[in-house]
Amino acid sequence: MTALASLAAALVIAVGGVVWIGAKNAELRDANRVASDKTKEAEESAILATRLKDEAVARERELRVRGLFLEFRAFEALDDSLDYVRQQNRPAHEWWIERARLLIDGQAEDLAQGRQWKPGLAYIELQLAKLRELALDRTSEETEADSALQLRKEELERKRSELQWYSRMLGLEPWPSEEEIEPRLAIDVRPDESAVDLNLRAWWAVDPDEPSAGREVWALLVARRALAGASDTQRPWHRNTLAWALFRTGVFDRALIEERLAVTEIGEERRQVFAGYLERLEDAVAGWSEEAGREARRRERDALASEVASLVEETVARRKWRFAESENEWWHGELDRLVRDLRGLEERIRIAERSVRGEDAEQAWAEAIAAIAVSEKYAGVRWPGGEWLTPQIGLVPIGPDSESGLWEFAHLQTGQPAQRGAGGRLIRKPEMGLVFVLLPGGRVPVEEVPESEVMLQDADLTKVDLAPLLPLEIPNDERAVESDCGLEGWRRGEGVATAP
């Protein structure tokens, strides 16, 4: 009986334990289910919050894009306002290039500095590309036409890069600084990349047989890194690459020094080959440094500029994008127009920088400003920028006229800068652009109207009549000038330009 009682008690305890464990397991399952539900709710809430935040950011960015339309129009209006120009406390070319660059480059957000995010050309192009993914399918004929147009556009970009290189080598445009290019190396170059690989990458950019225009300063920085990490046997090869990188950035003396060092470092069995490299580099340097060579390079640049202009005309015809929704079609048109406006502004920035920031331009302006300051022709003139004349966007000084003594300036957007020949007279060329004359203030006679005069304010001309002032003949052909030139229109035969 005692054994049976003990067994019964054990069974009761066991059953109770099982029931208790089952209840506990049920509680745990319920708790896990509740926790899982809460986790799922939290995840869904987080996803919803992220989506709402992304939508809010997207809406805000779309508003900023729409704001960019207004900012661009306001910039164009201020660009034409003499009153606004006079209110600035620094030279016009400085604030103009700075504001134009902000429109093109946009602005990264930096709340600590009080800077809000602003879209630029790259962001607008990205949004345009995303919108075009929603476009209706193209027909086979349209696809074929698109492919042909794309090839011409790629050729245009190559030619533009080559033209920019020529302009920089001739001192017409500034080189990007090494500080501007350094951040790209952090992205393009791995920290553990070998000296051999670095040298190859730099060589592909400066190879004289097939250089990659537009990457010269980048290649120079990479070539320096490659040379710094080179072994004794690699050093002459890497130095040869550095020499060509220096040549491609216009540093001719240092390029020759590096190439001559490479000849002395290479083994005897390869010395003759490297002597050939040096001879080739010397010929290339002579082609850019001697006057006859530079004149030939100028002609090549002019021919290249004509090619680029022709390609621009060929590629200006834009593809017709069709959308199922009219709102997308409208928005596409707005973005497309903004991209074209900003690209046009980008070209104007290049011309502006070429006119006031290139090595030759800076020297020409410095000499002109100093000479005009002591010229009797401009005694007592009050300059808008203060005591001195300041560099003017789009214009490059070409010296005083040999007869009148008045200073003249080439207008880069209407053609090639005028050149002076024997006796200081301008050389007549069909491709020559407008020449502006700096007139001091005062009353001057109007040639077309006898016994009449017009009052000119100091350094404030709204109409420039070149014909009676310049001892030159411009080919008598009608030529329309886009509004981007800053002129409403001009006729070469008469030499008349009207500023808006």
C-alpha positions in Angstrom: 0.0 0.0 0.0 2.8 2.3 0.9 4.5 1.6 -2.5 1.3 2.2 -4.4 0.7 5.4 -2.5 4.2 6.6 -3.3 3.7 5.7 -7.0 0.4 7.5 -7.1 2.0 10.5 -5.5 4.8 10.4 -8.0 2.3 10.2 -10.9 0.4 13.1 -9.6 3.6 15.2 -9.3 4.7 14.2 -12.8 1.3 15.1 -14.3 1.3 18.3 -12.4 4.8 19.0 -13.7 3.8 18.3 -17.2 0.8 20.5 -16.9 2.9 23.3 -15.3 5.6 23.0 -18.1 2.8 23.0 -20.7 1.3 26.1 -19.2 4.7 27.7 -19.1 5.4 26.8 -22.7 2.1 28.3 -23.7 3.0 31.4 -21.8 6.3 31.6 -23.6 4.7 31.0 -27.0 2.2 33.8 -26.2 5.0 36.0 -25.1 7.1 35.2 -28.1 4.1 35.8 -30.4 3.4 39.2 -28.7 7.1 40.1 -29.0 7.1 39.0 -32.6 4.0 41.1 -33.3 5.6 44.1 -31.6 8.8 43.6 -33.5 6.9 43.4 -36.7 4.9 46.4 -35.8 8.1 48.3 -34.9 9.7 47.2 -38.2 6.6 48.3 -40.2 6.5 51.6 -38.3 10.2 52.1 -39.0 9.6 51.3 -42.7 6.6 53.6 -42.8 8.7 56.3 -41.0 11.5 55.9 -43.5 9.1 56.0 -46.4 7.4 59.1 -45.1 10.8 60.7 -44.5 12.0 59.7 -48.0 8.8 61.1 -49.4 9.2 64.3 -47.5 12.9 64.6 -48.6 11.8 63.9 -52.2 9.1 66.6 -52.0 11.5 69.0 -50.5 14.1 68.3 -53.2 11.5 68.7 -55.9 10.6 72.1 -54.4 14.4 72.9 -54.4 14.5 71.9 -58.1 11.5 74.1 -58.9 13.3 76.8 -56.9 16.4 76.3 -59.2 14.2 77.4 -62.1 13.5 80.7 -60.3 17.1 81.1 -59.2 18.4 80.7 -62.7 15.9 83.3 -64.1 16.8 85.7 -61.2 20.5 85.2 -62.0 20.0 86.0 -65.6 18.1 89.1 -64.7 20.8 90.3 -62.3 23.4 89.5 -64.9 21.7 92.2 -67.1 21.3 94.8 -64.3 23.8 97.5 -64.2 22.4 98.8 -61.0 22.9 95.4 -59.3 26.5 95.3 -60.7 27.3 98.7 -59.2 25.9 97.6 -55.8 28.4 94.8 -55.4 31.5 95.4 -53.2 33.8 93.3 -55.3 34.6 92.9 -59.1 31.8 91.6 -61.2 33.8 88.7 -62.6 34.3 87.3 -59.1 30.7 87.3 -57.9 29.4 86.3 -61.3 31.6 83.2 -61.6 30.9 82.2 -58.0 27.1 82.4 -58.4 27.1 80.7 -61.7 29.3 77.9 -60.3 26.8 77.5 -57.4 24.0 77.0 -60.0 26.0 74.4 -61.9 27.6 72.5 -59.0 24.8 72.8 -56.4 25.6 72.7 -52.7 26.1 69.9 -50.2 24.2 70.3 -46.9 26.2 71.5 -43.9 23.9 72.5 -41.1 26.8 73.4 -38.9 27.7 76.1 -41.4 24.1 77.0 -42.1 24.2 75.7 -45.6 21.2 73.9 -47.1 21.3 71.4 -49.8 20.9 72.8 -53.3 20.5 70.9 -56.6 23.0 71.3 -59.4 23.3 70.3 -63.0 24.3 66.7 -62.1 21.3 66.2 -59.9 18.9 67.6 -62.5 20.4 65.3 -65.2 19.9 62.3 -62.8 16.2 63.2 -62.3 15.8 63.7 -66.0 17.3 60.2 -66.6 15.0 58.6 -64.0 11.9 60.3 -65.6 12.9 59.0 -69.0 12.8 55.5 -67.8 9.0 56.0 -67.7 8.9 57.0 -71.4 7.0 55.0 -73.9 8.9 52.4 -76.0 10.7 53.7 -79.1 10.0 52.6 -82.6 12.9 50.8 -84.5 13.4 53.9 -86.6 13.6 56.1 -83.6 16.0 53.7 -81.9 18.3 53.8 -84.9 18.3 57.6 -85.0 19.0 57.7 -81.3 22.1 55.4 -81.7 23.5 57.6 -84.5 22.9 60.8 -82.4 24.5 59.2 -79.4 27.7 58.5 -81.4 27.9 62.1 -82.5 27.3 63.3 -78.9 30.2 61.0 -77.7 32.4 62.5 -80.4 31.4 66.0 -79.3 32.4 65.3 -75.7 35.8 64.0 -76.9 36.4 67.0 -79.1 35.3 69.4 -76.3 37.8 67.8 -74.0 40.6 68.1 -76.6 39.6 71.7 -77.3 39.8 72.5 -73.6 43.3 70.9 -73.4 44.5 73.1 -76.4 43.0 76.2 -74.7 44.8 75.4 -71.4 48.1 74.7 -73.1 47.8 78.0 -74.9 47.0 79.9 -71.7 43.5 80.7 -72.8 41.9 78.7 -69.9 43.2 77.9 -66.4 44.2 74.4 -65.4 42.3 72.9 -62.4 44.5 73.0 -59.3 45.9 69.9 -57.7 43.8 70.6 -54.6 40.7 70.4 -56.8 41.8 67.0 -58.2 43.1 65.4 -55.0 39.6 64.3 -53.7 39.1 62.3 -56.9 42.2 60.3 -56.2 40.6 59.1 -52.9 37.8 57.6 -55.0 39.7 56.5 -58.1 42.9 55.1 -56.5 43.0 52.3 -53.9 45.4 52.8 -51.0 47.0 49.4 -51.7 47.4 49.9 -55.4 50.9 48.9 -56.6 53.3 51.4 -58.2 53.1 49.4 -61.5 49.3 49.6 -61.6 49.4 53.3 -60.8 52.0 53.9 -63.6 49.9 52.1 -66.1 46.8 54.1 -65.2 48.7 57.4 -65.5 50.3 56.2 -68.8 46.9 55.4 -70.4 45.9 59.1 -69.8 49.1 60.7 -71.2 50.3 58.2 -73.8 51.4 60.5 -76.7 50.0 58.1 -79.2 46.5 58.2 -77.7 46.1 60.6 -74.8 42.9 61.0 -72.8 42.1 64.7 -72.8 40.7 66.1 -69.6 42.6 63.9 -67.2 46.0 65.6 -67.3 46.3 66.9 -63.8 44.8 63.6 -62.4 47.5 61.7 -64.4 50.2 63.9 -63.1 49.2 63.2 -59.5 49.0 59.5 -60.1 52.3 59.4 -61.9 54.0 61.1 -58.9 52.6 58.4 -56.6 53.8 55.7 -59.0 57.3 57.1 -59.1 57.4 57.5 -55.3 56.7 53.8 -54.9 58.9 52.5 -57.8 61.7 50.1 -57.4 65.1 50.8 -59.0 64.3 48.9 -62.1 60.8 50.5 -62.4 62.0 54.0 -61.8 63.0 55.0 -65.4 59.8 53.7 -66.8 57.7 55.6 -64.2 59.8 58.7 -64.7 59.0 58.6 -68.4 55.3 58.5 -67.6 55.8 61.5 -65.3 57.7 63.4 -68.0 54.7 63.0 -70.4 52.3 63.9 -67.7 54.2 67.1 -67.1 54.3 67.8 -70.8 50.5 67.3 -71.0 50.1 69.9 -68.3 52.4 72.4 -70.0 55.3 72.1 -67.5 57.9 71.7 -70.3 61.2 72.4 -68.5 60.4 69.9 -65.7 59.2 67.3 -68.3 62.6 67.4 -70.1 64.5 67.1 -66.8 62.6 64.0 -65.8 63.0 62.4 -69.2 66.8 63.1 -69.2 67.0 61.5 -65.7 65.1 58.5 -67.1 67.7 58.1 -69.8 70.6 58.1 -67.3 68.7 55.6 -65.0 67.8 53.0 -67.6 70.1 50.1 -68.2 72.6 50.1 -71.1 70.5 47.7 -73.2 67.5 50.1 -73.2 69.3 53.4 -73.2 68.9 53.9 -77.0 65.2 53.3 -76.7 64.9 55.9 -74.0 67.1 58.3 -76.0 64.3 58.0 -78.6 61.7 58.8 -76.0 63.7 62.0 -75.1 64.0 63.1 -78.7 60.3 62.6 -79.2 59.5 64.7 -76.1 61.9 67.4 -77.2 60.1 67.7 -80.5 56.7 67.8 -78.8 57.9 70.6 -76.4 59.3 72.6 -79.4 56.0 72.3 -81.1 54.4 74.1 -78.1 57.1 76.5 -76.9 58.6 77.9 -80.1 56.6 80.7 -81.7 56.1 79.0 -85.0 54.9 75.9 -83.2 52.5 77.8 -81.0 51.0 79.6 -84.0 50.4 76.1 -85.6 48.8 75.0 -82.4 46.6 78.0 -82.4 45.4 77.2 -85.9 44.8 73.6 -84.8 42.7 74.9 -81.9 40.7 77.2 -84.1 40.0 74.2 -86.5 39.0 72.1 -83.5 36.7 74.9 -82.2 35.0 74.9 -85.6 34.5 71.1 -85.4 33.0 71.4 -82.0 30.6 74.1 -83.2 29.5 71.9 -86.1 28.9 69.0 -83.8 26.9 71.1 -81.4 24.6 72.1 -84.3 24.3 68.4 -85.4 23.4 67.2 -81.9 21.1 70.1 -81.0 18.1 68.2 -82.5 16.6 66.6 -79.5 14.8 63.3 -79.3 11.1 63.4 -78.8 10.1 61.8 -75.5 6.6 60.4 -75.2 4.9 59.6 -71.9 1.6 57.9 -71.0 0.8 60.7 -68.5 0.7 64.3 -69.6 2.1 65.5 -66.2 5.3 63.5 -66.8 5.6 64.9 -70.3 5.2 68.4 -69.0 7.8 67.9 -66.2 10.2 66.3 -68.7 10.0 69.4 -70.8 10.7 71.6 -67.8 13.7 69.5 -66.7 15.1 69.2 -70.2 14.9 73.0 -70.7 16.6 73.6 -67.3 19.4 71.1 -68.3 20.0 73.0 -71.5 20.0 76.3 -69.8 22.5 75.1 -67.2 24.7 73.5 -69.9 24.7 76.8 -71.7 25.7 78.6 -68.5 28.5 76.0 -68.0 29.9 77.0 -71.4 29.6 80.7 -70.5 31.5 80.0 -67.3 34.3 78.4 -69.4 34.5 81.6 -71.5 34.3 83.8 -68.4 37.2 81.9 -66.8 39.1 81.9 -70.0 38.8 85.7 -70.2 39.8 86.6 -66.7 41.6 83.6 -65.1 43.8 82.1 -67.8 47.5 82.7 -67.4 47.7 84.9 -70.5 44.4 86.6 -69.7 45.5 87.5 -66.2 48.7 89.0 -67.5 46.9 90.9 -70.2 44.4 92.4 -67.7 47.1 93.3 -65.3 49.0 95.2 -68.0 45.9 96.8 -69.3 44.7 98.0 -65.9 48.1 99.5 -65.1 48.4 101.2 -68.5 44.8 102.6 -68.5 45.3 104.0 -64.9 48.1 106.3 -66.2 46.7 107.0 -69.6 45.8 110.6 -70.4 42.9 109.3 -72.5 41.2 108.1 -69.3 42.2 110.8 -66.8 39.5 111.4 -64.3 37.4 108.4 -65.3 35.3 107.0 -62.4 35.3 103.2 -62.7 32.3 101.2 -61.5 34.6 98.9 -59.5 36.3 101.7 -57.7 39.7 103.4 -58.3 40.8 101.0 -60.9 39.3 99.3 -63.9 38.6 95.6 -63.1 38.6 92.5 -65.5 35.5 92.2 -67.5 33.9 88.8 -68.2 34.0 87.7 -71.8 36.6 90.4 -72.8 40.3 90.2 -73.2 42.5 93.3 -73.6 44.3 93.5 -77.0 46.1 96.8 -76.4 45.4 100.4 -77.4 44.5 101.4 -81.0 47.6 102.8 -82.8 45.8 105.9 -84.0 43.3 106.9 -81.3 45.2 105.5 -78.3 41.9 104.1 -76.9 42.1 100.6 -75.5 40.4 97.7 -77.3 39.1 94.4 -76.1 38.3 91.1 -77.9 34.8 89.6 -77.3 35.4 85.9 -76.9 31.8 84.7 -77.5 31.5 86.2 -81.0 34.8 84.7 -82.4 38.5 84.4 -82.1 40.4 87.2 -80.4 41.8 89.8 -82.8 45.5 89.8 -83.4 47.7 92.9 -84.1 50.1 93.0 -87.0 52.8 95.5 -88.0 52.3 99.0 -86.7 49.8 97.8 -84.1 47.0 97.5 -86.6 44.5 94.7 -86.2 44.8 91.8 -88.6 41.6 91.2 -90.6 40.4 87.6 -90.2 36.9 86.1 -91.0 36.8 84.2 -87.7 37.6 87.3 -85.7 35.1 88.3 -83.0 33.8 91.7 -82.0 36.3 94.3 -80.8 35.1 96.6 -78.0 36.5 100.1 -77.5 36.8 101.6 -74.0 35.5 105.1 -74.3 36.0 107.7 -71.6 32.9 109.7 -70.4 31.9 112.9 -72.0 30.0 114.3 -74.9 30.9 112.8 -78.3 29.6 113.6 -81.8 27.3 111.2 -83.6 28.7 110.7 -87.1 25.4 109.8 -88.7 23.6 112.9 -87.4 25.3 116.3 -88.1 25.8 118.7 -85.2 24.5 116.2 -82.7 26.1 114.7 -79.6 25.5 111.9 -77.1 26.6 111.9 -73.5 28.5 108.8 -72.4 28.9 108.0 -68.8 32.2 106.8 -67.5 32.7 103.2 -68.4 29.0 102.8 -69.1 28.2 102.1 -72.8 24.9 100.8 -73.9 25.7 100.9 -77.6 29.1 100.3 -79.1 29.6 101.6 -82.7 32.8 100.0 -83.9 32.8 101.2 -87.5 33.9 104.8 -87.1 36.5 103.9 -84.4 38.3 100.9 -85.7 40.8 100.9 -88.6 39.6 97.5 -89.8 37.2 95.8 -92.2 35.0 92.9 -91.0 33.6 90.6 -93.6 30.2 91.9 -94.7 28.0 88.9 -93.7 25.0 88.9 -91.5 25.5 87.0 -88.3 23.0 86.3 -85.5 24.3 86.1 -82.0 22.6 84.1 -79.3 21.4 86.0 -76.3 24.1 84.1 -74.3 26.7 86.5 -75.9 25.2 89.3 -73.9 24.3 91.2 -77.1 21.0 91.6 -78.8 22.6 91.3 -82.2 25.4 92.6 -84.4 26.3 93.1 -88.0 29.9 92.5 -89.0 29.8 94.8 -92.0 28.7 97.7 -89.9 30.5 96.8 -86.7 27.5 97.7 -84.6 26.5 95.9 -81.4 23.7 96.7 -79.0 23.9 95.6 -75.4 20.5 94.6 -73.7 
